[in-house]
Amino acid sequence: MIKVMPETSGKILAVKASGILSHKDYKEFLPLLDSSIAEHGNICVFVDITEFEGFTPQAMIDDFMAGIKYWWNVEAAAIVGDAGWEKYLTKFADLLTRTEIEYFDESAEKEAWAWLKKQCADI
């Protein structure tokens, strides 16, 4: 499931991904992302993956395709997680995209918000 968090404000879209993400989750979420970009232009995203367990195969494709579609629209992403592999996957994604992506451990959520707000202040 992908839920929009109440901290969403202006150019910052905050979401929490939990469980195993499915194609249905992306079908419901991507129109919200489209709407945020249409309203604000380039945006920043905060993604809490502390309860994330993985993707279905189709959701993995959806995620990849969304990354391509929104390549120019997401300026920065703060990823908050609780597993070592998430940190390395985030570092890998940062190398492959123009989006500035930073991983934060669950205990550093405040720092994640501060970093993202600073990044987003310039757009």
N, C-alpha and C positions, 0 to 999 in steps of 0.2 A: 504494500500500500504506500502511496505517496500522498502525504497530507501537507497542505499549506499551513505554516505555523503562524500564530497571531503576531509574531514579531515582524511579519512582512510589512514593509512601509516604503512608499516612493519607489526608488530604483532598486531596492533590495527585496528580492523574493526569497523567503525562507521556507524550506521544506524539510520534512522528516520522512525518510524512507525506512520502512520496516517490513520484516518478513521476506518472503520470496516475491520479487517484483514480476508481474505478468504483463502481457500485451494489453490487457484491459486497464491496468494501472496507467500505462503510458497513454492509451486512448483518452483517459479521463484527465490526465495531467497536462499533456502537451497543448491543448487549447488554452489552459490557464497561462502557460508560458508564452504562447502567441499573444494573448491579451496583454500581458505585462509588457512585452516588447513593443506592441502597437501603441500602448499608452505612454511608455517612458523612453522608447528608443533603446539604447544600450543599457543593460542592467548588470547587477551583481547578484550572485546567489550564495545563500548559506544552506548547506546540506548536512543534516544530522543523519549519520548512518550507523549510529550506535546499536540500533535494533535490526539492521539490514542483514539478511541471511543469504542473499544471492538473487539470480535472475532465472527465469525460464529462458529457453533458447530464443524464442521470438522476442522477449523483452530485451535480451542482450543486443539483438539486431536493432530494435527500436532505440535503445540507448545510443548505439553507435551512429545511427542515422540522425538522431536529434543533435548529436555532437557536430555532425557535418552541417546540418541545417542552420544551427544557431552559432556557428563558428565566429561570426562577426558581431554578434549581439550580446555576448556575455563577456564582460570586461574582466571580472574577477570572481573566483569561487573559493569560499572557505568550507572545507570539508572537516566535519567533526566525527571522529570514530573511536573505536575501542579495540582495534586489532592491528597487529603489526603489518599484515599483508595489505590492509587498506592504505597505510602510509606509503608503502612502496608502489602500489597501484596508482595512487594520487601523484607521486613524483613522476612516474612513467607518463601519465596523462598530461602533466604539465609540460613535458618535453614535446608532446605531439600536437599541442594546440597553441593558439595565440592568446588564449585566456590565461591570466595569471592565477594559478591554483596553489593553494597552501593547505596542508593537512595539519590538524590540531587534535591532540588527544582529548578525550572526553573531559578530563579535568581542566582543560584550558579553553573552555567554551567562551569565557569572557574575553580572552585574548583573541579568539577567532572573530568575535563580533567587532572588537576594536580594529583589528587588521582590515576586515572587510569594509567597515565604515570609512576608514582612511582611503582605501583603494577606490571606493565608490564616490568619494567626495570630488574626485577629479573628472568625473564624466558628466 
